Amino acid sequence: MAGTLVILESPTKTKAVAKYLGEGYTVLSSEGHIRNLSTKGEFGLGVDIITFEPTYKIERGKKEKVKELKTAAKSADLVILATDPDREGEAIAYHLNEVLACKDKSRRVRFNEVTKDAVLEAFQYQTDIDMNLVKSQEARRILDRFIGFRLSKLLQKKIKSKSAGRVQSVALKLIVEREKEYQNFVPKEYWTVEGLYKKAVVKLVKYQNEKIELNNEAEVLKVKAALQKDYEVVDIKESERQRKSPNPHTTSTMLQEASSKLGFPSNKTSMIAQQLYEGIKVKDDLVGFITYPRTDSIRLSEKFVQDAFDYITINYGKEYLGEVKQPSRKKKNVQDAHEAIRPTDLTMTPDLAKEYLSRDQWRLYKIIYQRALASLMASAKLLGTTIILLNNDYEFRITGSVVIFEGFLKAVSLDDDEDLAKLPKLKIGQFINLNELYGIRHFTKPPSRYSEARLIKTLEEIGVGRPSTYAPIMKTLRDRGYIMIENKAIKATERGILTSDKLQEYFNDIINESYTSSIEETLDVISKGESEPKPLLKEFWERFEPRIENAMNLMEEIPVEKAGIICPECGNDLVYRYGKYGKFIACSGFPKCRYIHQTGPKFGTCPKCGIGEIILKFNKRNQRFKACTNYPDCDYTDSYKEEKPDDNGGDNIEEKNELYRINFLN
């Protein structure tokens, strides 16, 4: 095969790229990594712990693929390594180059979007493999292997937990700390005085020009007794303010918005974003709808900016043009290797895209499209109004805003539209009567449990993890039974709390936010060629391994908890285990015996087969449904509506507030 061989990372892109390049090019895929660290050497690490040199092996199941690529590379005149434009992609290109032995005739190409113009332009800028990025990725992989193998083995032996990870365990620490705050929280009573004038909300804020706090019913009754019927308008303040347009999406903000607005778990968002990036069939062509979805940069290409400015001018007017966003210097460990996530073609509006995308693809594409366009639009201008009412030295306040110039709001709505409310026309010196006024009892709430969006934002803020790691972190924590998600809130399980507590007892100077962030910073320095990886690996190993040995000697081993039931299939003891859906009972003979004891609510005999019982199961989206225990012989299923647990972990205090309110107007 004479000509040029192009090797991509994903098979999905091969047809589109082959079509863009035309004759003389053969386009194949490596289907991800072709080799990984071996499991040879001390502790099966695949790393010499004296020299810190790694040993690699071909990935399981990749021998035929490697053979195919070797044959193609051998007969090609030129080999283009066009894997993804990040550290992982650079490492894949390096390993391909090594395994296929095509160093003398290989070049590296990177493109950020799967479009004809982007691909053809990228092929004009062929480079060498960036060995600094490769070294950084290799160092990260070795560190993860150290922790993944050594720490996981310790936890499995001592407390029967499944795994630990360099970033995963820090995320778990944050969740467990919040869970303990939540569980130990003691509610405190407080009252507010609120009402309505027409449709505007009125709130008591001061007494004799001092902020007022009401702690019990007696204090509220004192206020009620002091108030007169008429409220005087003593001041009206108007101020114009700007609401700046948002930044275009990074991986983190995309995951956050998809979680909060669409209800997507992070792994689902990542999967759909990858589909939009790799290409969707539009008529007879495969078209990439968005740029590379793993990024922490807010930079946009000059071409896209110009196209967007033209689009905004034509569709909205010149007054709607904004400014190009500049990266914040305050953010930790930001890499600017490629762009923010944006649409590849602004003329493919969400309305036009609806014809080609699935419902979920379209919903994600819409928020990416709107955010990218809005980021280059002018700030919105709002007129905020505050009306001050006075009644016997008690000061009440009415606040609201109206939009006087929409700016970027033409393209994307605010997250908090409710703060935009027209207020009644009033004059200073006017006396009014309120339509409603109540003293309302409240209780302080515990700090909210993390949502996926909030946790990802926190990890990004403290410099822990990378765009490609956020979704896998969440999936791993769920799969290991360390967390459960209820009504979008992340709840640490007993197993998760035990695991984190033990890690903090023995490894608190390693499994923490600051040290993990410092590792990320060092990896960034390595990626720029300003440092070598071996000092980092040596320092980490010499700090880490003695603690493993210490924990192996001192950590108490917790025996498997027996359920007191014999397995009906093999006669072994049934024991408690932990999985992604919490605690369950299974056979101690696993994996030879895979019997699982059904627990939880049961709903009687199956109406379809009359043999099995109806129990609760989970589908792939972590939703419960009713099913027959006689499956697969009986395929009966039914929906299950779960009663939502109260977010306060007990009585729903906020609902009870309606029972604890005092009407001031009767």
N, C-alpha and C positions, 0 to 999 in steps of 0.2 A: 504494500500500500504506500505508494509515494504520495507526497503532499504533506499537509499539516494535520496533525492530530490535536484536537482540543479536548481537554478533560475537565468536566464540570463536577461539582459536588453532588448536585441533585439530578436525578434522571428526568424530573418534570420539565426542566428547562432545555433539554437537549434538542428537541425538535424545533423549537422556536429559534434557538441560537444557530442551528444548522441552516435553517431557512435564511436567516439574516446574512450569514457568511457566504453562502452559495457554494459553487463548485470548488474543488480543491481542498475542502476541509472535511474531515471526519470528526464528528462530535460524539463523545462517549461520557459516561458518568462513573465516578468512583463509588457512588452511593454512600457518601460519608467517609469516615476514616477507614483506611485499609490495614492499619496496624496500631497496636496499643502497647503499653508497658507489659512486659512478660510477668509471670508469677514465679520467676526463678530467684535464687539468692536468699539471703537472710530474711526471715519472716515472709517470704514470698513477695517482696516488694518490687522486684524487677529493677532495683537500684542498688549499686554498690555503695554501702554506707560509709566507706572510707574516701572514695574518689567522687562519689555522687554522680557517677556516670550511669545512665539508664540503659536497659536492654529491652529491645522491642521484639514483638512477634506479630505475625499476620493475624488479623482479627478472625475469630471463628466464623466460618461460613463465607469468607472472602477469597479463598484460594482460587476458585474458578474465575472470579472477577479479576484478580491480579494476573492470572494467566492470560485472560482476554486482553487486558491493558498492555501487558508486556509484549504480546505478539503485535499489537497495533503500533506500539511505540518503536519497536525494532525496525519496522518497515517504513516508518514516517521520516520525512526530511526534517521536520520541525515539530516539537511537542509544546503546546501552549497549555499551561496550568491555570485554569480560570475558575478556581474554587472561590468560595465566598470572601468578601473583602473585610475580614476581621482576623484576629489572632488565630482562631480555630481554623479558619480557611487557609491561613498562611502555613500552619502546621501540617494540614492535609497536603498542601502543595509540596512541602518539603519531603514528607514521607513518600509521596508518589515519586518524586524525583530520585530519592534514594533507592526505593524498591525497583523501579522500572529502569534504573541505571541509564538515564537519558540526560545526564548533566551537561554534556557538551552541546546538546541540541534542544535544550528546553528554555522556555521563557515564561515569565509570570504576567498575567493580565488580570485586572480587577475592574468590575463594573458594578454600579450601585443600583441599577434597575434593568429589568429584562425588556428593553425596547430596542428597536433596530438602531436608532441614532446612538444610544448609549453604548451598545455592544460594539458597533463599528468604530466609534471614537476610541473606546478602550483599547481596541486592537492596534491603534496607532501609537500607543504608549506602552510598549512591552518593556518589562524591567526584570531584574534578578529577584529571586526570593529574598524577602526581608528577614535576615537571620536574627535580627534583634527581636522581632515579633515571635519568631519560632522559639528562641531561648526563653522568652517570657512565658509563652504557652507551656513549654516543657517544664519550667520551674513550677508553674501553677499545678500542672498535672502531677508532678512528683510530690508536692506538698499535700495535695488531695489524697494521693495514694498513701502517704505516711499516716495521715489521720484516718482515712477510710479503712485501712487494713488493721492498724494497731489499736486504734480507739474502739472501732466496732467490735473487734475480737474481745477486748476487755469487757465491753458492755454485754455482749452475748453470753460470756462466761459467768459474769458476776450477777447481773440483774435481769438477764434474758431480754434485753432490748435489742433491736435489730441492727441499728447503725448509728454512726455519728459522722459529722462532716464539718469541714473548716468553716463554711458559711452557714450551712444548715443549722448547726448547733448554736450559733449566735442568734439566728432568727428564733429558734426555740427558746432561748434564754429570754429574749424580749417578750415573747408570748406568755411564758410562765410567770415572769415578774408582774406583768399586767393582770394575769389570772389571780395571783395571790392578792394584789391590791384590791381586785374586784371582790374576791371572796371575804376578805377581812374588813371590808368597808362597813362603817356604822353610819346609817342615814341620820341626818340632822334636820329637824323641822325648821321651815321658814315660810313666810307668807308674802304674797304680793297683793297689791290693789290695782285692778285692771278693769277697764270698761270700754264702752263704745260711744262715740259721738257720730251719728249717722253711720257710716261704714268704717270710720277711722278708729284705730286702737288708741286708747288713752291709758297711760300708766303713771302711778304715783312714784316720784323719784326723790323728792326732798321735803324736809320740814325745816322751816326757818333757815333756808338756804344751806342746810347740811344734808348730806346723803342719808336717807332713812333706811333702817333695817328693822323688819318686823319678825319677831321670833316666836310669837305665840298668839293665841286667840285673844287674850286680854288686851294686848297691844293694838290689835286690829279693831276691836270694839271701841277702844279709846279714839282711834282715828274716825271711825264711823260717827261717834257721838259729836265730834268737833266739826264735821263737815256741814256746810249749809247747802241750800238747794242750787244757788247760782254759782257758776264758775266764770271768773273774769279772764279774758284774753289779755295778758300783760306784755307779751313779746311775740314777734314772728320773725324768725331768722331764715334767710335764704342764702344758700351758698352753692356755687357751681363747682362741680368736681368732675374729674375724668376717670373713666374706667379703661385702663390700658388693655389693648388687645393681647390675647394669650400667645405664648410661644407655640411654635409647631410641635408636633408630638415627638417625644423620645420614646424608647421602649417603656420606660417606667411610667410616663404620663399616659401613654396609650393603654397600658394594663390597668392603670387606676381608673381612667374614664370608662373603659369597657366594663369594669367591675361595678362602678357606682351607677352608671347610666343604663347599661345593657344587662347587668347581672351575670356577665361572663366570668367564670373562673380563669385564672391567668393562663393555665395550660391550653384552654380553649381559644383564648385570644391569640396566643402565640401560634397555634396551629392555623387559624384562619388567616392571620397576617402573613404567614409563610405561603399559604395558597395564593393570596393576592399578589405577593411578590413574585412567585415563580411563574404565575401566568394562568389566566382563565380564557377559555375558548370564546372568541368573539368572531362570529361567522366562521371563516375558515382558518383563522389565525389564532395562535396562543399569545395573549397579551398580558404583560405584567402591569397590574393596576397601581401598585405602590412601590416605593423604593425599599431598600434593604431594611427589614424591621428590627434589627438588633443594633441599636445605637444609643449613645447618650449625648449626642451633639444636637444643637438647635440650628446649625448652619444650613442654609439653603443655597443651591447652585445659582450662579448669576443668571443662567438661562431661565430657570424656573421663576426667579424673582421678576425678571423682565416680562415673562409671559403672564405672570400674575398681575403685575401693574397694568399691563394692557387690558387684561380681562376685567379688572376692577374699574378702570377708566370707562370702558365700553358699557359695562353692565350696571355700574353704580354712579359713576361720575368722578372727576378728579379730586373732589373734596373728600372722597373716601380713601384716598391713598395714604398708607402709613409708612413706617420705616422698617428697615431690615433689622431683625433682632440680633443682638450681640451676646455671646456666651457670658454667663456670670462667672466672675473670678472667685466667688465665694464657694461655689460647688466643688466638692472634693473629688479628685481622681477622674475628672471628665476627660474622655478621649475624643479628639475631633477628627478621627480618621475618615469618616464619611458623613453624609447629610442626616438631617432630621428625617422622620418618616413623612412622606408627602405623596400625593398622586403623581403618577408619571405623565399624565396628560390632563390639563385643566378642562379641556373640552369634553372629557368623559365625566360629565356631571353625575351626581348621584341619581338624578332622574333618568338619565340615559343608561347608567350602569345597571339599573334595576332589572333590565331585560336579560342580563347575562350572569347575574350573581344570585346565589342562594340568599334566603332571607337574612341569615346571620352574616354572611359575607358582605351583603349590602349595608347592613347596620353598622358594621365596623368600618367599611370603606367611607361611609357618610361622615362619621366623626373625624376620620383622618383627613378627608377632603376639606371639610368645613374648617377644621382647626388650622390647616396649612394656609388656606386662603385668608382666614380671619387674621392670622399673624402678621400679614402685610397690609392690613387695613388700619385706618385711623382710629384713635381712641374714641370711645363713646363719651358724650357729655351728658351729665345728669344734673338736674336742679334739685338739690336737697332742701327740704323745708322742715323747720322745727317750730311748733306752736307751743308756747308756754301758757298754762292755765294756773290761776292761783285761787285758793279757797281756804281762808282762815290760816294763812301761813303754810299751807300744804301745797307743794308745787307738783303739777301734773304735766305730762309731756305727750304731744302727738308728733310723730315723725313719719316722713315718707319722701319718695323721690319720683320725679318724672323724667323721662328721656327727652332731651331737647335736641340732641343730634345722635342718630343711631350708630354711626361709625361701623365698627366691626360687627355690631349686633344685627346688621343686615344679613350677615352670613352665618352667624352662630348665636344661639340663645344663651343667656346667662344661666348659671347653675342656680342662682337664687332670685328668680324673677319676682318672688313674693315681696321683695323689698321695694318694688316699684309700684307705688300706689298714689293715686290722686287724692289730695286732701281737700276738705271743705274750705270754701272761701270765707275767711274770717277777718275781722279788723281789730286792732289794738283798742282796748277799752270796752269791747263788746262783752256782754254777759250771755252765757249759754247754759242749757240744761243737758246733762248727759242722758243718753238712751238706756245705758246699762252701767252698773258699777258693782264690782264684787271684791270681797276679800277672799283670796284663794290660798288654801293650804298646799304646800309642797314639801317634798323631802329632797335633800341633796342626793345626787346620784353618784355611784362609783365611777371611776374613770372607765370609759367605754372600752370593751374588748376591741382588739384590732380587727378591722376588716382586711381583706387582701389588699385593697387599695392603700389603706393607711400603713400597713406593714411594709409594703413595697416602697412607699414614699419615705418611711423612716429609714429603711436600709440604704436607700439612695442618699439621704441626707447625711448619714453617719459614715458613708464611704465604704459600705460592706456589700460585696456582691457586684455583679456586672449585668448589663442588659440581657445576656444570654442565660443568666443563672436564676433570675427571679421566678420564672414559671416552674423550673425543675425543683427549686427549693420548696415551693408550696405543695407540689405533687408528692415529693418525698416525705414531707412531714405528715401528710394525710395517709399515705400508703403505709408508713411505719406505725400508724396508730398513735402518734404523738399529739395530734390535734383533731378536733372535729369542727365542722362549720355549721352553725345553726343561725338561720336568718341573717346570713352574711357576716356574722360575728365568729371570730376564730376562738375556740375554746380549748384550752390545754386539757388533755386527758390525764388520768392518774399515771399512766405510763409515761406521758410526756413530762409531767412534773417530776417524777422519780428520776428519769433520765437526766433532765437538766440539773436537778439538785446534786446528783452524783458527779456530773461533769464540773459543776462549780466547786464542789468540795475538793476535788483533786487537780483540776486544770483551770482554775479561775484566772490565771495570768496568761493563758493561751486562748481559751474560749471566752473572749470578751470583745466588745466593740472596738476599743482603741487599738488593740494588738492586731486584730483582723484587718482593720482599716490601714494600719501601717504596712502590713504585708502587701495589700493592694497597691499602696503608694510605691513600694519597692519594686513590685512587678512592672509598674508603669515606667519607673526609671530604667529598668532592664530593657523594656520595649523600645526605649529611645536610644539605646546603646551607651548609656551613661554609667552602667554597672554590669557586672557579671553575676550569673545566678548562683554559683557555688557558695559564695559567702553567706547568702541568704539561706540556702539549704542546710549548710553546716550549722549555722547559728540556731536554726529552728530545730534540727534533729538533736543537738546537744541540750537544748532546753526541754524538748518534748519527751524523748525516750526515757530519761531517768524518772519522769513522772509516771510513765506507763508502768515501769518496773515497780515503783513505789505503790501504785494503785493495785497492781496484781497481788502484792503482798498484803496490803492493808484493807482493801475494800471488802466488805462483808458480802459473801455469796448468798443471794436470795434463792431458795429452792423454788422449783416450779410448783405453783399452787394447784393442788388436786381438787377436782370438782366433786369427788365422792361418788362417781358414777363409772360403771364399767362400759367400755365400748361394745355396742351390740354386734359389731362386725368382726372384730379381731380379739376382743377380750382384754385388751390393755386398759390402763387407767385413762379416763378423760381428764384433761387439764385445761386451765384457763390460759388463753392466748390473747394477743392484742393485734388488731388489724385496722385497716383504714376506716372501718365503721365502728370501732370501739372494741370492748372486751367480748370475747365469745368462748365457747367450750368446744374443744376439738380433741382428737385422739393423740395420745402421747407417742404413738407409733408413726406419726408423720415423718417422712413422706410416703412410707410404704402403705399406711392406712390414712385415707383422706376424709374419714368420717367427721362431720361437724354436727354437733348437737343443736337442734333448733330451739332458740329461746325467744322470749318476747311475747307480745300478744298473739293469740290465735283466734281464728274467726269461724271455727266449726268445720264440719265435713265439707269437702269440695262438692258444689252443686252440679258439676259437670261429670266427674267420674265416680263420685260416691265412695272413693277409697282414701284418697289423701286428705290432709288437713290444709286449711287455708292459713298461710303465715305471711309475714312481711319479708320482702326482699328489696335489694337495691338495684337500680339500673345503672348504666354507664355514666349517667349524669348525676349520680349520687342522690337520686330521688327514690323514695319508698313506693312500693306497689304491693298489692296482694297477689299471691301466687300459690299454686298447689304443690304440696310436697311430693306428689307423684310425677313431677316433671322428670324426663321428657315424654313419658307416656301420656301425660295430661298437660295440655298447654293453657289451662285456665288462668287468666289474669284479670285484675280489676284495679281501679284507681284507689288510692288511699289518701285521705285528707288528714294531715297531721295537725294536732292542736299546737299552736305556736307557743313555745315557752316564754315566760316573761323575762325580759332582758335584765331585770333586777334580781333574778335568781330567787324570787319569792312572790309575795303578794304584789299585784300590780298597783303600786302606789299612785301612779299618775291617774289611773282610772278612778281611784278612790277620791282624788282631789275634788271631783264633781260632788261628792257627798260632804266635803268639808269646805264649803264656800258660804260666805255670808253676803246676802244681798243688801247693799247699802241704800237702795232706793225704796225700801218698803218700811 
